[in-house]
Amino acid sequence: MEIEERIVHKRSFRSFLQRIPQRLSEVVEHFFYRLGLRIARRPLKWIIGSTVIVLISLSGLYFFHQEKNPVKLWVPQDSDFVRDTEWMFEQFEQGLRMENMILTADDVLEPEVLARLNGITKEIISVQTSDQIAWTDVCFKVPVISGIVHRKKRSDQLLTDDFFEIEPDKQINNTVFEPAVHVSPELYCNVVNNLPKACLLNSILDIWEYDTNVILHKTKEDIIKDINTTKISPTLGHPLNFTELLGGITRDKEGKIISATAVRTQWAVNVNFSKVDMNNFGNDVGTADWATDDVLQWELSYLDILHENARILNDKKNVNNTLAIWYDAGRSFGDVTFVTMFGNIGILSIGFILMFFYVLVIFSDYNWVGWRVYLTIGGLLCVGGAFIASISVCSALGISYGPVHTSLPFMLLALGIDDNFLIMASWKEIHTYKLNQNKPLEERIALMLGHAGSAIIITSLTDVVAFIIGASTILPSLQSFCIYAAVGVLLTFLFQVTFYVAFFTVDARRIENKRNSILPCIVHENFVQKFTSPQEEPAAKLINKLYSNIILTKPGKIMIVLITIVTVSAGIMGTLKLEQWFDPGWFIPSHSYLSKYIDVRRTQYPEHGYEAMILMGDFNYTAEFPKLINLAEKFGNLSTIQSINSWPSDFAKFVLEYFQKDLRYEILEDVEFRKYLSKFLFSRNGGKYQRNFRFEKSLTCGESTAPILVATIDLTFKRFYGPHQWIPAMDESKQVAHDAGVNGFVTVWSEVFSLWVTDKLIAQEVQRNVFLALICVMGMTGLLIAELQTCFWIFLCVLLTLLNVCGFMYFWGLTIDIASCIGLELGIGLCVDYAAHVAHAFINAASVSENEDRTKRAHIAVRYIGAAVAYGAGSTLLALSMMVFSDSYVFHAFLKIFVLVILFGLWHGLFLLPVILSTIGPGSLRSHREPESPEKVEDTGDTVTSPLNKATES
């Protein structure tokens, strides 16, 4: 007896578990049925209410903030780069950026070529903006010391200042003459303090002091001699290696330069970091560099001059004239990427228009009453309202808007239109029954939403949770995007089941009242509404034949499984080969002036590396100086470093030569150290390092330096050819700085680190986001469907889709970068829908016999939902199709990823999943009932049924 009770208890518990999915499904359907009934009874109230909610939400736009600072968009906020950048901006009030121009010719060392270069250079120097901002207003200025180059006879009476008394008289003849040491401070500093300042311009024309007449009177041999022998800037007096400005160099047997095919000119522009405001001076793409308004305006005039000269030279180009100029400015990357991202919005809008007509054609009956123009517009308004409201809500929450958020309307549109097709499919399905056709409109709308709402909520909430989990990423822009996307998807769902259903009710009532689709005031009395069975539509007939004769046959199933195995194997191979790689040049269209400049620079200056600096501060420089020398030497010995301008090494040589003290081993008194440093920074060879320091007080000739607040050491990394080179180089340099043992702040900083840091972490982020998305899919479908086997098959389809997408990204030339990471995040939301809709339709399909026929139910599910899913995918592709004509790498990457997501999502959702379900799928959630074919328009066999049908028919 006890055994029987246990068996009965086990059976009852098992049956209880088996009833959970069914009860959950019924509860959800009844909820949406009641919601649909309320909406259908007062549709205008729901339309007005939804509109008012959107309008009220607009108040959140008061807090709208568009983030334009690249550091706050593309770099993890807990990274060393962010910390170092903020520290540098706080410590350094001034910085500089370089404007570059390259002139190419068969031989740029010809006098006529140099004269032409001089003319262009003078045009740029003399240009003024509309606000009268000239080159001299924005340039980085240095003292002109060209007059202090001759040794002067010293007299004892000039050695009375304590500042120079530490230089013994007897050492004069044993050292190279250095005015900062050997000349009286009164005399020398009087000269230094009265030296004029000139703009820093690195140009080969400096050799001839920018005099066209002098250049034209030189022979080529004279020019070659001058280039090989001049080591000091004639106009500034500072040491300068002019040969570094030449590219495509040819040397003779002795190593002397005899010709070159390129010459580079660099304008140094001063940037006041304290006045940089990225909110005002940044661009909407978040790719602008740090600069002030006056610098940006001057750069615009600078580019105008070069644009015009490039055009003139291009017009004159023939076999005898190979002159050409290539150029960039600090603002170039931001300008070009902004135009690329937002300059094609007009073209992309055509995709929306095409999609509108696509949806209209599919929704409509082709007569004056049957065209659903306003319903199609209503669907688009849902997406638009959700997008605007999501911006408002997120702005009110203090979440910044970023450049990648421009892709959000595409995703919301794809999901929203997919829901529209699903609602329309449910509307047509309920009219399969004659009994339903005679019911009031309100009840039919309720039945429609009861069918469609339970399917829509599964995919929508799954997408919402996936994006919420994705918001835990460390990439700020992606984090912000995921929050916006989660809110946008949720609002799209809410507007679909309220505003759109209300709009649908109004449109359905218009059709029943025989009113014109364009001018509802016109009534077509002769119009007769016809309810056509969904199975009579061309798409349904095609699906019927395809699945009956091919897909769901035994050979068809084998073929589908084999093709899936082959594609997944290829996808796994591609995924294993998928590289972590990002090149900023991809954001630049190949036809742009900036892209051409980069190509020429790489060709003519193949060894051109990446500029960087060692940042240091917050320590006693006197006590730590031996470690600084050691640090600089270690960097000089690194295989990844191309060159280093080490002031610690040069300062140590200076002190050893003129004061016979070895700073490598001897720790000076702080006062003595700062006296020597002052002399060094006002010497001919040490003057160039003044910009590497910031002191507590201004640097003054003849006085000891104030305590050092911050100092830098300039260096250049070699040119690298991929993440496998630049990421280890960055990590190694930071480790060397850390291991220096300096008791203070020491690190390595380069603007390019912002890209390298993201490049280093992006692969981890992609893996993490995909993994979490899969967990989310499994968890949410398990919660909403509560049928574990069905959840597993949905999970498998999403997993295989993502594997194939990642794998075929490799075959299509994509890499793991910030664009593909965002594209995959968008794609996850789409690929869930295809499998989830089909699986939901399958478990809700009832059989006509107690022996449930899985193949028949799979056929029913695809016949009911397949066309809607395919239509939704088609509308997404059509909306995105115009991206083909965009120059943006981001849009191209998105398009490729979306195409892969749609193709593989449809394959696994519409082909593989029905094959699996028809073979080993779970039982139906619907109880057995007798066929109702006499009550239908036609005997279409089984259909996707709802308990609501039975409840209302009784």
Sequence and secondary structure as in RCSB ss.txt:
>XXXX:A:sequence
MEIEERIVHKRSFRSFLQRIPQRLSEVVEHFFYRLGLRIARRPLKWIIGSTVIVLISLSGLYFFHQEKNPVKLWV
PQDSDFVRDTEWMFEQFEQGLRMENMILTADDVLEPEVLARLNGITKEIISVQTSDQIAWTDVCFKVPVISGIVH
RKKRSDQLLTDDFFEIEPDKQINNTVFEPAVHVSPELYCNVVNNLPKACLLNSILDIWEYDTNVILHKTKEDIIK
DINTTKISPTLGHPLNFTELLGGITRDKEGKIISATAVRTQWAVNVNFSKVDMNNFGNDVGTADWATDDVLQWEL
SYLDILHENARILNDKKNVNNTLAIWYDAGRSFGDVTFVTMFGNIGILSIGFILMFFYVLVIFSDYNWVGWRVYL
TIGGLLCVGGAFIASISVCSALGISYGPVHTSLPFMLLALGIDDNFLIMASWKEIHTYKLNQNKPLEERIALMLG
HAGSAIIITSLTDVVAFIIGASTILPSLQSFCIYAAVGVLLTFLFQVTFYVAFFTVDARRIENKRNSILPCIVHE
NFVQKFTSPQEEPAAKLINKLYSNIILTKPGKIMIVLITIVTVSAGIMGTLKLEQWFDPGWFIPSHSYLSKYIDV
RRTQYPEHGYEAMILMGDFNYTAEFPKLINLAEKFGNLSTIQSINSWPSDFAKFVLEYFQKDLRYEILEDVEFRK
YLSKFLFSRNGGKYQRNFRFEKSLTCGESTAPILVATIDLTFKRFYGPHQWIPAMDESKQVAHDAGVNGFVTVWS
EVFSLWVTDKLIAQEVQRNVFLALICVMGMTGLLIAELQTCFWIFLCVLLTLLNVCGFMYFWGLTIDIASCIGLE
LGIGLCVDYAAHVAHAFINAASVSENEDRTKRAHIAVRYIGAAVAYGAGSTLLALSMMVFSDSYVFHAFLKIFVL
VILFGLWHGLFLLPVILSTIGPGSLRSHREPESPEKVEDTGDTVTSPLNKATES
>XXXX:A:secstr
 HHHHHHHHHHHHHHHHHHHHHHHHHHHHHHHHHHHHHHHHSHHHHHHHHHHHHHHHGGGGGG  B   HHHHHS
 TTSHHHHHHHHHHHH SEEEEEEEEEEE S TTSHHHHHHHHHHHHHHHH B TT  BHHHHB EEE  TT  S
     GGG  SGGGTTS GGGGGGS   HHHHS HHHHHHHHHT  EEE EE GGGGGTT HHHHHTS HHHHHH
HHHH  B TTT SB  GGGGEES EE TTS EEE SEEEEEEEEEEEGGG  HHHHS TTS   S  HHHHHHHH
HHHHHHHHHHHHHHHH BTTB  EEEEE TTHHHHHHHHHHHTTHHHHHHHHHHHHHHHHHHH  SSTTT  HHH
HHHHHHHHHHHHHHHHHHHHHTT  B GGGGGHHHHHHHHHHHHHHHHHHHHHHHTTBHHHHTS HHHHHHHHHH
HHHHHHHHHHHHHHHHHHHHTT S HHHHHHHHHHHHHHHHHHHHIIIIIHHHHHHHHHHHHTTB SS TT B T
T       GGGSHHHHHHHHHIIIIITSHHHHHHHHHHHHHHHHHHHHHHHH  B   GGGGS TTSHHHHHHHH
HHHH TT  EEEEEEEESS HHHHHHHHHHHHHHHHH TTEEEEE HHHHHHHHHHHHH   TTT    HHHHHH
HHHHHHTSTTTGGGGGGEEESS   TTS    EEEEEEEEEE    SHHHHHHHHHHHHHHHHTT  SSEEEEE 
TTHHHHHHHHHHHHHHHHHHHHHHHHHHHHHHHHH  HHHHHHHHHHHHHHHHHHHHHHHHTT  BSHHHHHHHH
HHHHHHHHHHHHHHHHHHTB  SSSS  HHHHHHHHHHHHHHHHHHHHHHHHHHHGGGGG   HHHHHHHHHHHH
HHHHHHIIIIIIHHHHHHHH    SS      GGGBSS     B  HHHHHHH 
